[in-house]
Amino acid sequence: DLPMTDFEPAEQLWVDRFANLRNVIRQEMIGRQLASTVTTPGSVLDVGCGQGEQLLRLMDAGWTATGFDKSIDLLELFQQSAADRGHRPQTVTGTFDQLAETLDGQSFDLVCAHGLLMYLPDCRTAVNALAGRVAPGGHLSITVRNGDGLAWRHGLRHDWQAALAAFNNTAYVNDLGLPAQAHRLADVQEHLVQAGMELTAWFGVRVFHEGTAPEAQVPDAPTLAALLDVEEQAGAQDPYRHLGGQLHLIARHRSS
């Protein structure tokens, strides 16, 4: 197995870049894709929730939220944002390998893990652990770095040597400077099936803007609205969704 990546060295950089164009697109696409697939509010657990952007959206839509993260500082940012919007979510501090014991057997109607699996040592084990927190009939929402298109970002940036190195490879260093692992769609689908989940939908995340620089800022409101609508369409249909920098998979628990 690969070692688990320590996110802490990049945490402040992540916070500083949270409002950049790349992340705004990612968060908006995940939110829209989730809302179009899982429509009935219930209880939601977000593992590796960070500032809790997706939980904030879900609470606004009537969900009861639990945020799980290793970082006390990020959970405090989430709690403050939630309070500003009139919400009182539960937060739990812990590492991924403490998930089961910390939650003490709790299950949820929706379990999310967005931007997490690329830092964990084994995707199959992680998917199984996440599925174990999904209630019968509930859903699991995960994102992975697209292992079938790892050279795409480098190619869009005209970094040809990096693009060549990315072909037939799944290990990479991301824009935060952290070592990470991409995963192929077929492999993740297999992990979901083995964990007792049935794939409901999958999407590409950030198709036309995968090459956008980390420092790129959000454009004016009309331009942003148009590009988000284009990204939404591209992420939901072939062949474009296959080029998303991340893949978003939503699966349902196969209850007996």
Helices and strands as residue ranges (DSSP letters): G 8-10, H 11-16, H 21-37, E 43-47, H 53-60, E 64-69, H 72-84, E 90-93, G 96-98, H 99-103, E 108-113, G 117-119, H 123-131, E 134-145, H 151-156, H 160-166, E 171-173, E 179-181, H 185-194, E 197-205, H 221-236, G 240-243, E 246-253
